[in-house]
Amino acid sequence: MARVVVDVMPKPEILDPQGQAVAKALPRLGFEGVTSVRQGKRFELEVDDAVDDATLAKIAETFLANPVIEDWVVRRVEP
Amino acid sequence: MARVVVDVMPKPEILDPQGQAVAKALPRLGFEGVTSVRQGKRFELEVDDAVDDATLAKIAETFLANPVIEDWVVRRVEP
């Protein structure tokens, strides 16, 4: 059994209304100094050892990220 | 300027319908061997160097995560 993390973030050129909302709210709430907030998704998968990197890449690209508007990183982590 | 990543995941005892939906769909779509999928959020912040760890912890707990149902990790990353 292996643990895999897939981080999915909006591409830099894509507007990120959720992140912007957080960034704009912080000064109003007394927290200065945060210049940018981007919000994305994090997936944690448990996969059989038989699942290879190519399969993981395909799963991430097809089902976890939207390649048009998002960048993503797949990595295996220690259990 | 420092980069900070905040990973927010549903607590283990909390149902995660989004993750379960992905996990259940994968075998149907031809991908076997994924036994669990959990979906959370990833925030990437850019903050002034003057922002200390205590402030970051407060921001994460108050605005980025829901402490009742989510666990979170704050970490500074290399730019």
N, CA and C atoms of all chains as a GROMACS GRO file, in nm:
protein
  474
    1MET      N    1   0.085  -0.120   0.000
    1MET     CA    2   0.000   0.000   0.000
    1MET      C    3   0.089   0.125   0.000
    2ALA      N    4   0.061   0.215  -0.089
    2ALA     CA    5   0.141   0.337  -0.098
    2ALA      C    6   0.050   0.458  -0.081
    3ARG      N    7   0.106   0.564  -0.027
    3ARG     CA    8   0.030   0.688  -0.015
    3ARG      C    9   0.078   0.786  -0.123
    4VAL      N   10  -0.017   0.849  -0.186
    4VAL     CA   11   0.012   0.942  -0.295
    4VAL      C   12  -0.060   1.073  -0.267
    5VAL      N   13   0.009   1.183  -0.287
    5VAL     CA   14  -0.052   1.315  -0.274
    5VAL      C   15  -0.054   1.382  -0.411
    6VAL      N   16  -0.168   1.438  -0.446
    6VAL     CA   17  -0.179   1.515  -0.570
    6VAL      C   18  -0.222   1.657  -0.533
    7ASP      N   19  -0.135   1.752  -0.560
    7ASP     CA   20  -0.166   1.893  -0.537
    7ASP      C   21  -0.213   1.954  -0.667
    8VAL      N   22  -0.327   2.018  -0.663
    8VAL     CA   23  -0.386   2.079  -0.782
    8VAL      C   24  -0.406   2.228  -0.753
    9MET      N   25  -0.345   2.312  -0.835
    9MET     CA   26  -0.357   2.458  -0.814
    9MET      C   27  -0.402   2.525  -0.942
   10PRO      N   28  -0.478   2.635  -0.931
   10PRO     CA   29  -0.513   2.710  -1.052
   10PRO      C   30  -0.386   2.762  -1.120
   11LYS      N   31  -0.383   2.757  -1.252
   11LYS     CA   32  -0.267   2.811  -1.323
   11LYS      C   33  -0.249   2.958  -1.287
   12PRO      N   34  -0.125   3.006  -1.293
   12PRO     CA   35  -0.098   3.145  -1.252
   12PRO      C   36  -0.182   3.248  -1.327
   13GLU      N   37  -0.211   3.222  -1.452
   13GLU     CA   38  -0.284   3.322  -1.530
   13GLU      C   39  -0.435   3.313  -1.510
   14ILE      N   40  -0.479   3.216  -1.431
   14ILE     CA   41  -0.622   3.198  -1.408
   14ILE      C   42  -0.663   3.276  -1.282
   15LEU      N   43  -0.770   3.352  -1.292
   15LEU     CA   44  -0.823   3.420  -1.175
   15LEU      C   45  -0.865   3.317  -1.072
   16ASP      N   46  -0.850   3.353  -0.946
   16ASP     CA   47  -0.882   3.261  -0.838
   16ASP      C   48  -0.969   3.338  -0.737
   17PRO      N   49  -1.100   3.343  -0.762
   17PRO     CA   50  -1.189   3.426  -0.679
   17PRO      C   51  -1.186   3.385  -0.532
   18GLN      N   52  -1.177   3.256  -0.504
   18GLN     CA   53  -1.176   3.212  -0.365
   18GLN      C   54  -1.053   3.264  -0.292
   19GLY      N   55  -0.938   3.246  -0.358
   19GLY     CA   56  -0.815   3.295  -0.296
   19GLY      C   57  -0.816   3.446  -0.280
   20GLN      N   58  -0.865   3.516  -0.382
   20GLN     CA   59  -0.871   3.662  -0.374
   20GLN      C   60  -0.963   3.708  -0.262
   21ALA      N   61  -1.072   3.637  -0.242
   21ALA     CA   62  -1.164   3.674  -0.134
   21ALA      C   63  -1.094   3.664   0.001
   22VAL      N   64  -1.018   3.558   0.020
   22VAL     CA   65  -0.944   3.543   0.145
   22VAL      C   66  -0.841   3.655   0.158
   23ALA      N   67  -0.766   3.678   0.052
   23ALA     CA   68  -0.660   3.779   0.057
   23ALA      C   69  -0.717   3.918   0.090
   24LYS      N   70  -0.833   3.949   0.033
   24LYS     CA   71  -0.893   4.080   0.057
   24LYS      C   72  -0.953   4.091   0.196
   25ALA      N   73  -1.001   3.980   0.250
   25ALA     CA   74  -1.066   3.984   0.381
   25ALA      C   75  -0.964   4.000   0.493
   26LEU      N   76  -0.844   3.948   0.477
   26LEU     CA   77  -0.748   3.944   0.588
   26LEU      C   78  -0.716   4.082   0.647
   27PRO      N   79  -0.682   4.184   0.565
   27PRO     CA   80  -0.652   4.314   0.624
   27PRO      C   81  -0.771   4.370   0.702
   28ARG      N   82  -0.890   4.351   0.648
   28ARG     CA   83  -1.011   4.396   0.715
   28ARG      C   84  -1.024   4.333   0.853
   29LEU      N   85  -0.971   4.212   0.866
   29LEU     CA   86  -0.987   4.137   0.991
   29LEU      C   87  -0.864   4.151   1.081
   30GLY      N   88  -0.774   4.239   1.041
   30GLY     CA   89  -0.663   4.269   1.130
   30GLY      C   90  -0.532   4.199   1.099
   31PHE      N   91  -0.527   4.127   0.987
   31PHE     CA   92  -0.404   4.057   0.952
   31PHE      C   93  -0.340   4.125   0.831
   32GLU      N   94  -0.233   4.197   0.856
   32GLU     CA   95  -0.162   4.267   0.748
   32GLU      C   96  -0.046   4.180   0.698
   33GLY      N   97  -0.002   4.207   0.576
   33GLY     CA   98   0.122   4.145   0.528
   33GLY      C   99   0.106   4.023   0.440
   34VAL      N  100  -0.020   3.980   0.419
   34VAL     CA  101  -0.042   3.868   0.327
   34VAL      C  102  -0.072   3.928   0.189
   35THR      N  103   0.020   3.909   0.095
   35THR     CA  104   0.006   3.978  -0.033
   35THR      C  105  -0.068   3.895  -0.138
   36SER      N  106  -0.072   3.764  -0.118
   36SER     CA  107  -0.138   3.681  -0.218
   36SER      C  108  -0.186   3.551  -0.154
   37VAL      N  109  -0.306   3.509  -0.193
   37VAL     CA  110  -0.358   3.379  -0.150
   37VAL      C  111  -0.411   3.308  -0.274
   38ARG      N  112  -0.365   3.187  -0.297
   38ARG     CA  113  -0.421   3.105  -0.404
   38ARG      C  114  -0.479   2.979  -0.341
   39GLN      N  115  -0.598   2.940  -0.385
   39GLN     CA  116  -0.661   2.822  -0.328
   39GLN      C  117  -0.670   2.712  -0.431
   40GLY      N  118  -0.624   2.595  -0.394
   40GLY     CA  119  -0.634   2.479  -0.481
   40GLY      C  120  -0.685   2.359  -0.404
   41LYS      N  121  -0.657   2.242  -0.459
   41LYS     CA  122  -0.707   2.119  -0.397
   41LYS      C  123  -0.591   2.026  -0.364
   42ARG      N  124  -0.610   1.947  -0.263
   42ARG     CA  125  -0.512   1.846  -0.226
   42ARG      C  126  -0.586   1.713  -0.216
   43PHE      N  127  -0.535   1.614  -0.288
   43PHE     CA  128  -0.592   1.480  -0.280
   43PHE      C  129  -0.491   1.387  -0.214
   44GLU      N  130  -0.540   1.304  -0.124
   44GLU     CA  131  -0.457   1.199  -0.064
   44GLU      C  132  -0.515   1.065  -0.105
   45LEU      N  133  -0.434   0.986  -0.175
   45LEU     CA  134  -0.480   0.857  -0.224
   45LEU      C  135  -0.403   0.745  -0.155
   46GLU      N  136  -0.473   0.636  -0.131
   46GLU     CA  137  -0.404   0.512  -0.093
   46GLU      C  138  -0.419   0.416  -0.208
   47VAL      N  139  -0.306   0.367  -0.256
   47VAL     CA  140  -0.309   0.282  -0.375
   47VAL      C  141  -0.228   0.155  -0.350
   48ASP      N  142  -0.268   0.049  -0.419
   48ASP     CA  143  -0.191  -0.075  -0.413
   48ASP      C  144  -0.052  -0.051  -0.471
   49ASP      N  145   0.044  -0.132  -0.423
   49ASP     CA  146   0.180  -0.114  -0.471
   49ASP      C  147   0.191  -0.142  -0.621
   50ALA      N  148   0.093  -0.216  -0.674
   50ALA     CA  149   0.097  -0.250  -0.816
   50ALA      C  150   0.067  -0.130  -0.906
   51VAL      N  151   0.012  -0.024  -0.851
   51VAL     CA  152  -0.025   0.092  -0.933
   51VAL      C  153   0.102   0.172  -0.965
   52ASP      N  154   0.132   0.185  -1.093
   52ASP     CA  155   0.258   0.249  -1.131
   52ASP      C  156   0.240   0.399  -1.153
   53ASP      N  157   0.352   0.467  -1.172
   53ASP     CA  158   0.350   0.612  -1.184
   53ASP      C  159   0.270   0.660  -1.305
   54ALA      N  160   0.277   0.583  -1.414
   54ALA     CA  161   0.205   0.624  -1.534
   54ALA      C  162   0.055   0.624  -1.509
   55THR      N  163   0.009   0.523  -1.434
   55THR     CA  164  -0.134   0.516  -1.401
   55THR      C  165  -0.174   0.632  -1.311
   56LEU      N  166  -0.088   0.661  -1.214
   56LEU     CA  167  -0.118   0.773  -1.124
   56LEU      C  168  -0.124   0.904  -1.202
   57ALA      N  169  -0.032   0.921  -1.296
   57ALA     CA  170  -0.031   1.044  -1.376
   57ALA      C  171  -0.160   1.056  -1.456
   58LYS      N  172  -0.206   0.943  -1.510
   58LYS     CA  173  -0.329   0.943  -1.589
   58LYS      C  174  -0.450   0.977  -1.502
   59ILE      N  175  -0.455   0.917  -1.382
   59ILE     CA  176  -0.566   0.945  -1.290
   59ILE      C  177  -0.569   1.093  -1.254
   60ALA      N  178  -0.452   1.148  -1.223
   60ALA     CA  179  -0.446   1.289  -1.182
   60ALA      C  180  -0.492   1.380  -1.296
   61GLU      N  181  -0.440   1.353  -1.415
   61GLU     CA  182  -0.472   1.439  -1.528
   61GLU      C  183  -0.618   1.430  -1.569
   62THR      N  184  -0.674   1.310  -1.556
   62THR     CA  185  -0.808   1.288  -1.609
   62THR      C  186  -0.918   1.320  -1.509
   63PHE      N  187  -0.893   1.285  -1.381
   63PHE     CA  188  -1.003   1.293  -1.284
   63PHE      C  189  -0.981   1.394  -1.172
   64LEU      N  190  -0.858   1.427  -1.143
   64LEU     CA  191  -0.835   1.513  -1.027
   64LEU      C  192  -0.811   1.658  -1.067
   65ALA      N  193  -0.751   1.679  -1.183
   65ALA     CA  194  -0.722   1.815  -1.227
   65ALA      C  195  -0.795   1.845  -1.358
   66ASN      N  196  -0.814   1.971  -1.384
   66ASN     CA  197  -0.863   2.017  -1.513
   66ASN      C  198  -0.744   2.081  -1.585
   67PRO      N  199  -0.686   2.008  -1.682
   67PRO     CA  200  -0.561   2.056  -1.744
   67PRO      C  201  -0.572   2.192  -1.812
   68VAL      N  202  -0.693   2.235  -1.841
   68VAL     CA  203  -0.709   2.365  -1.907
   68VAL      C  204  -0.678   2.480  -1.811
   69ILE      N  205  -0.718   2.463  -1.687
   69ILE     CA  206  -0.706   2.575  -1.594
   69ILE      C  207  -0.621   2.544  -1.471
   70GLU      N  208  -0.573   2.421  -1.459
   70GLU     CA  209  -0.501   2.385  -1.335
   70GLU      C  210  -0.368   2.317  -1.365
   71ASP      N  211  -0.273   2.342  -1.277
   71ASP     CA  212  -0.148   2.266  -1.274
   71ASP      C  213  -0.155   2.166  -1.160
   72TRP      N  214  -0.081   2.057  -1.173
   72TRP     CA  215  -0.088   1.957  -1.065
   72TRP      C  216   0.047   1.886  -1.052
   73VAL      N  217   0.068   1.835  -0.933
   73VAL     CA  218   0.190   1.760  -0.901
   73VAL      C  219   0.149   1.631  -0.832
   74VAL      N  220   0.203   1.520  -0.880
   74VAL     CA  221   0.178   1.389  -0.818
   74VAL      C  222   0.304   1.347  -0.746
   75ARG      N  223   0.293   1.307  -0.620
   75ARG     CA  224   0.411   1.256  -0.551
   75ARG      C  225   0.374   1.148  -0.452
   76ARG      N  226   0.462   1.049  -0.443
   76ARG     CA  227   0.444   0.945  -0.343
   76ARG      C  228   0.503   0.994  -0.212
   77VAL      N  229   0.436   0.966  -0.103
   77VAL     CA  230   0.486   1.009   0.028
   77VAL      C  231   0.504   0.887   0.117
   78GLU      N  232   0.588   0.903   0.218
   78GLU     CA  233   0.608   0.796   0.315
   78GLU      C  234   0.478   0.775   0.393
   79PRO      N  235   0.446   0.652   0.424
   79PRO     CA  236   0.322   0.627   0.500
   79PRO      C  237   0.334   0.679   0.644
   80MET      N  238   0.987   3.856   0.134
   80MET     CA  239   0.865   3.785   0.092
   80MET      C  240   0.886   3.634   0.112
   81ALA      N  241   0.791   3.571   0.179
   81ALA     CA  242   0.801   3.427   0.206
   81ALA      C  243   0.680   3.356   0.146
   82ARG      N  244   0.703   3.232   0.107
   82ARG     CA  245   0.592   3.151   0.058
   82ARG      C  246   0.550   3.053   0.167
   83VAL      N  247   0.420   3.042   0.183
   83VAL     CA  248   0.365   2.956   0.287
   83VAL      C  249   0.259   2.866   0.224
   84VAL      N  250   0.262   2.739   0.259
   84VAL     CA  251   0.161   2.646   0.213
   84VAL      C  252   0.080   2.598   0.333
   85VAL      N  253  -0.051   2.599   0.319
   85VAL     CA  254  -0.139   2.545   0.422
   85VAL      C  255  -0.220   2.432   0.359
   86ASP      N  256  -0.199   2.311   0.410
   86ASP     CA  257  -0.277   2.195   0.364
   86ASP      C  258  -0.389   2.171   0.462
   87VAL      N  259  -0.510   2.163   0.411
   87VAL     CA  260  -0.629   2.143   0.494
   87VAL      C  261  -0.698   2.015   0.447
   88MET      N  262  -0.715   1.919   0.539
   88MET     CA  263  -0.779   1.792   0.502
   88MET      C  264  -0.892   1.761   0.599
   89PRO      N  265  -0.996   1.694   0.550
   89PRO     CA  266  -1.102   1.652   0.642
   89PRO      C  267  -1.043   1.558   0.748
   90LYS      N  268  -1.088   1.571   0.872
   90LYS     CA  269  -1.041   1.480   0.976
   90LYS      C  270  -1.076   1.336   0.937
   91PRO      N  271  -0.996   1.241   0.984
   91PRO     CA  272  -1.018   1.100   0.943
   91PRO      C  273  -1.160   1.050   0.971
   92GLU      N  274  -1.221   1.097   1.081
   92GLU     CA  275  -1.353   1.045   1.117
   92GLU      C  276  -1.466   1.115   1.044
   93ILE      N  277  -1.431   1.215   0.961
   93ILE     CA  278  -1.533   1.290   0.887
   93ILE      C  279  -1.553   1.227   0.750
   94LEU      N  280  -1.677   1.205   0.713
   94LEU     CA  281  -1.708   1.156   0.579
   94LEU      C  282  -1.660   1.257   0.476
   95ASP      N  283  -1.616   1.208   0.363
   95ASP     CA  284  -1.563   1.295   0.259
   95ASP      C  285  -1.630   1.255   0.128
   96PRO      N  286  -1.750   1.308   0.102
   96PRO     CA  287  -1.827   1.264  -0.015
   96PRO      C  288  -1.755   1.288  -0.146
   97GLN      N  289  -1.681   1.399  -0.158
   97GLN     CA  290  -1.609   1.425  -0.283
   97GLN      C  291  -1.504   1.318  -0.308
   98GLY      N  292  -1.425   1.291  -0.203
   98GLY     CA  293  -1.322   1.188  -0.218
   98GLY      C  294  -1.381   1.052  -0.247
   99GLN      N  295  -1.490   1.020  -0.177
   99GLN     CA  296  -1.553   0.890  -0.199
   99GLN      C  297  -1.607   0.877  -0.341
  100ALA      N  298  -1.659   0.987  -0.393
  100ALA     CA  299  -1.711   0.984  -0.529
  100ALA      C  300  -1.600   0.951  -0.629
  101VAL      N  301  -1.484   1.013  -0.608
  101VAL     CA  302  -1.370   0.982  -0.697
  101VAL      C  303  -1.328   0.837  -0.681
  102ALA      N  304  -1.317   0.793  -0.556
  102ALA     CA  305  -1.270   0.657  -0.531
  102ALA      C  306  -1.363   0.553  -0.594
  103LYS      N  307  -1.494   0.580  -0.588
  103LYS     CA  308  -1.590   0.484  -0.643
  103LYS      C  309  -1.594   0.488  -0.794
  104ALA      N  310  -1.564   0.604  -0.851
  104ALA     CA  311  -1.572   0.617  -0.997
  104ALA      C  312  -1.454   0.550  -1.066
  105LEU      N  313  -1.338   0.547  -1.001
  105LEU     CA  314  -1.216   0.501  -1.069
  105LEU      C  315  -1.226   0.358  -1.124
  106PRO      N  316  -1.273   0.259  -1.043
  106PRO     CA  317  -1.281   0.123  -1.099
  106PRO      C  318  -1.374   0.116  -1.220
  107ARG      N  319  -1.484   0.192  -1.212
  107ARG     CA  320  -1.578   0.195  -1.324
  107ARG      C  321  -1.512   0.246  -1.450
  108LEU      N  322  -1.411   0.331  -1.433
  108LEU     CA  323  -1.346   0.394  -1.547
  108LEU      C  324  -1.218   0.323  -1.587
  109GLY      N  325  -1.194   0.208  -1.524
  109GLY     CA  326  -1.083   0.125  -1.568
  109GLY      C  327  -0.957   0.137  -1.484
  110PHE      N  328  -0.964   0.208  -1.373
  110PHE     CA  329  -0.844   0.221  -1.288
  110PHE      C  330  -0.865   0.144  -1.159
  111GLU      N  331  -0.798   0.030  -1.149
  111GLU     CA  332  -0.808  -0.052  -1.029
  111GLU      C  333  -0.695  -0.020  -0.934
  112GLY      N  334  -0.716  -0.052  -0.806
  112GLY     CA  335  -0.606  -0.046  -0.710
  112GLY      C  336  -0.600   0.078  -0.626
  113VAL      N  337  -0.692   0.172  -0.646
  113VAL     CA  338  -0.697   0.290  -0.560
  113VAL      C  339  -0.798   0.261  -0.449
  114THR      N  340  -0.750   0.248  -0.326
  114THR     CA  341  -0.838   0.202  -0.219
  114THR      C  342  -0.901   0.317  -0.142
  115SER      N  343  -0.844   0.435  -0.150
  115SER     CA  344  -0.900   0.547  -0.075
  115SER      C  345  -0.861   0.678  -0.141
  116VAL      N  346  -0.954   0.770  -0.146
  116VAL     CA  347  -0.926   0.906  -0.193
  116VAL      C  348  -0.985   1.003  -0.090
  117ARG      N  349  -0.905   1.096  -0.042
  117ARG     CA  350  -0.955   1.203   0.045
  117ARG      C  351  -0.927   1.335  -0.024
  118GLN      N  352  -1.024   1.423  -0.026
  118GLN     CA  353  -1.005   1.551  -0.092
  118GLN      C  354  -1.004   1.663   0.010
  119GLY      N  355  -0.902   1.746   0.004
  119GLY     CA  356  -0.894   1.862   0.091
  119GLY      C  357  -0.856   1.985   0.011
  120LYS      N  358  -0.804   2.084   0.080
  120LYS     CA  359  -0.769   2.210   0.016
  120LYS      C  360  -0.621   2.240   0.037
  121ARG      N  361  -0.566   2.312  -0.058
  121ARG     CA  362  -0.429   2.358  -0.046
  121ARG      C  363  -0.427   2.509  -0.072
  122PHE      N  364  -0.371   2.583   0.022
  122PHE     CA  365  -0.358   2.728   0.006
  122PHE      C  366  -0.211   2.762  -0.011
  123GLU      N  367  -0.183   2.849  -0.105
  123GLU     CA  368  -0.048   2.903  -0.121
  123GLU      C  369  -0.053   3.052  -0.093
  124LEU      N  370   0.020   3.095   0.008
  124LEU     CA  371   0.020   3.235   0.048
  124LEU      C  372   0.157   3.296   0.022
  125GLU      N  373   0.156   3.423  -0.016
  125GLU     CA  374   0.279   3.502  -0.016
  125GLU      C  375   0.265   3.605   0.094
  126VAL      N  376   0.362   3.606   0.185
  126VAL     CA  377   0.351   3.695   0.300
  126VAL      C  378   0.480   3.772   0.317
  127ASP      N  379   0.468   3.891   0.376
  127ASP     CA  380   0.588   3.969   0.409
  127ASP      C  381   0.671   3.893   0.511
  128ASP      N  382   0.800   3.919   0.509
  128ASP     CA  383   0.888   3.850   0.603
  128ASP      C  384   0.854   3.884   0.748
  129ALA      N  385   0.784   3.996   0.768
  129ALA     CA  386   0.751   4.038   0.904
  129ALA      C  387   0.641   3.951   0.967
  130VAL      N  388   0.570   3.874   0.883
  130VAL     CA  389   0.461   3.792   0.937
  130VAL      C  390   0.519   3.670   1.007
  131ASP      N  391   0.491   3.656   1.136
  131ASP     CA  392   0.554   3.548   1.211
  131ASP      C  393   0.466   3.422   1.211
  132ASP      N  394   0.524   3.315   1.267
  132ASP     CA  395   0.455   3.186   1.263
  132ASP      C  396   0.326   3.188   1.342
  133ALA      N  397   0.323   3.262   1.452
  133ALA     CA  398   0.200   3.267   1.533
  133ALA      C  399   0.086   3.329   1.453
  134THR      N  400   0.118   3.434   1.378
  134THR     CA  401   0.016   3.498   1.294
  134THR      C  402  -0.033   3.402   1.186
  135LEU      N  403   0.061   3.331   1.125
  135LEU     CA  404   0.022   3.235   1.021
  135LEU      C  405  -0.067   3.126   1.080
  136ALA      N  406  -0.033   3.079   1.200
  136ALA     CA  407  -0.114   2.975   1.264
  136ALA      C  408  -0.255   3.027   1.289
  137LYS      N  409  -0.266   3.152   1.330
  137LYS     CA  410  -0.397   3.212   1.358
  137LYS      C  411  -0.479   3.226   1.229
  138ILE      N  412  -0.413   3.272   1.123
  138ILE     CA  413  -0.481   3.286   0.995
  138ILE      C  414  -0.535   3.151   0.947
  139ALA      N  415  -0.450   3.048   0.957
  139ALA     CA  416  -0.490   2.916   0.910
  139ALA      C  417  -0.608   2.863   0.990
  140GLU      N  418  -0.599   2.876   1.122
  140GLU     CA  419  -0.704   2.820   1.208
  140GLU      C  420  -0.835   2.895   1.192
  141THR      N  421  -0.826   3.026   1.169
  141THR     CA  422  -0.946   3.108   1.172
  141THR      C  423  -1.013   3.118   1.036
  142PHE      N  424  -0.931   3.126   0.929
  142PHE     CA  425  -0.989   3.157   0.799
  142PHE      C  426  -0.973   3.048   0.694
  143LEU      N  427  -0.874   2.963   0.709
  143LEU     CA  428  -0.849   2.865   0.603
  143LEU      C  429  -0.906   2.728   0.637
  144ALA      N  430  -0.909   2.695   0.764
  144ALA     CA  431  -0.959   2.564   0.804
  144ALA      C  432  -1.079   2.579   0.896
  145ASN      N  433  -1.160   2.475   0.902
  145ASN     CA  434  -1.267   2.465   0.999
  145ASN      C  435  -1.221   2.364   1.104
  146PRO      N  436  -1.180   2.412   1.222
  146PRO     CA  437  -1.119   2.321   1.321
  146PRO      C  438  -1.211   2.209   1.367
  147VAL      N  439  -1.341   2.224   1.347
  147VAL     CA  440  -1.433   2.120   1.391
  147VAL      C  441  -1.421   1.996   1.303
  148ILE      N  442  -1.401   2.016   1.175
  148ILE     CA  443  -1.405   1.902   1.083
  148ILE      C  444  -1.275   1.883   1.005
  149GLU      N  445  -1.179   1.973   1.021
  149GLU     CA  446  -1.059   1.964   0.938
  149GLU      C  447  -0.930   1.969   1.020
  150ASP      N  448  -0.830   1.900   0.972
  150ASP     CA  449  -0.693   1.915   1.022
  150ASP      C  450  -0.616   2.000   0.922
  151TRP      N  451  -0.511   2.068   0.969
  151TRP     CA  452  -0.435   2.150   0.877
  151TRP      C  453  -0.289   2.155   0.920
  152VAL      N  454  -0.205   2.183   0.822
  152VAL     CA  455  -0.061   2.195   0.845
  152VAL      C  456  -0.014   2.323   0.776
  153VAL      N  457   0.060   2.404   0.849
  153VAL     CA  458   0.118   2.527   0.795
  153VAL      C  459   0.267   2.505   0.779
  154ARG      N  460   0.320   2.536   0.661
  154ARG     CA  461   0.465   2.524   0.646
  154ARG      C  462   0.518   2.629   0.549
  155ARG      N  463   0.635   2.680   0.582
  155ARG     CA  464   0.702   2.773   0.491
  155ARG      C  465   0.778   2.692   0.387
  156VAL      N  466   0.775   2.737   0.264
  156VAL     CA  467   0.847   2.666   0.158
  156VAL      C  468   0.946   2.761   0.092
  157GLU      N  469   1.045   2.702   0.028
  157GLU     CA  470   1.143   2.784  -0.044
  157GLU      C  471   1.075   2.850  -0.163
  158PRO      N  472   1.111   2.973  -0.194
  158PRO     CA  473   1.047   3.042  -0.306
  158PRO      C  474   1.087   2.977  -0.441
   0.00000   0.00000   0.00000
